Amino acid sequence: MDKINILLIGSGGREHALAWKMAQSSLVQNLFIAPGNAGTMLHGVNVNLAGTDFEGIRNFVLDNAVKLVVVGPEEPLVRGIHDFFLAHSD
């Protein structure tokens, strides 16, 4: 199975735990965390993007061949990140 790039959205303890576990997978090529925190940068690359910057996230996903986006906090979900990606899937 090919390795993939993952973008994890969030900056809290939940995202730190997710980043820690994801980084252990042999299936992960690159793990990006937006915006991340001091702990997440031990397991991947923090990216200066807000979880509600849907256009910025979309551009990052396309530019970095991200195959999986994991949303940690509720706010991007409540604001419609899923619907945004469905509406902008090219």
GILINUR-V643414 format. One record per helix or strand of 2 or more residues. SS is the DSSP state (a for helix, b for strand). FROM is the first residue (numbers start at 1). LEN is the number of residues. If there is no record, write none. Layout:
[[SS;FROM;LEN] [SS;FROM;LEN]]
This chain:
[[b;4;7] [a;13;10] [b;28;8] [a;40;3] [b;45;3] [a;54;10] [b;66;6] [a;74;5] [a;81;7]]
